[in-house]
Amino acid sequence: MQVAILMIHVAIAIALVALILLQQGKGADAGASFGGGASQTVFGSRGSGSFLSRATAVLAAAFFATSLALAYFASQAGEAPEEVGIPDAEVVEQQSAEPTLDDKGNGADNAAPVLEEGGN
């Protein structure tokens, strides 16, 4: 179910980007007075503004709905079960048998050599 909603979400996002890029800006009305608006007769005498605006609003609402659905699925999947296989810190410390630099019981001198000052 989540994969299907994700695929629909991506398709809506691509369609939304395409619809937004097809729309004209508010400054494009001045170019229509010089004969540039005659090519928009496909969408009727009012132009493509109302159709594209309405389609963008519908796709934006669908994008919002799929976003909420995906967020719900992500929140349900985010709840971890009791045993997920991650050991506690105490168990990790008990399993470590290798000596570290903090261990001082081996008789080995872990201190760095000291440089003498005042050399010639």
Number of C-alpha atoms within 10 A of each C-alpha: 7 13 9 8 15 15 12 15 21 13 12 18 16 11 16 19 12 12 15 14 10 12 15 12 10 7 8 12 12 11 10 13 10 9 9 12 15 12 10 14 11 9 13 9 10 10 15 16 15 11 14 17 14 11 16 19 13 13 19 16 13 16 19 13 14 20 15 12 16 18 12 13 13 12 10 10 10 9 8 8 8 6 7 7 7 7 9 8 8 8 9 10 9 8 8 9 7 6 10 9 9 7 11 11 8 8 7 9 10 12 7 6 7 6 7 6 6 5 5 3
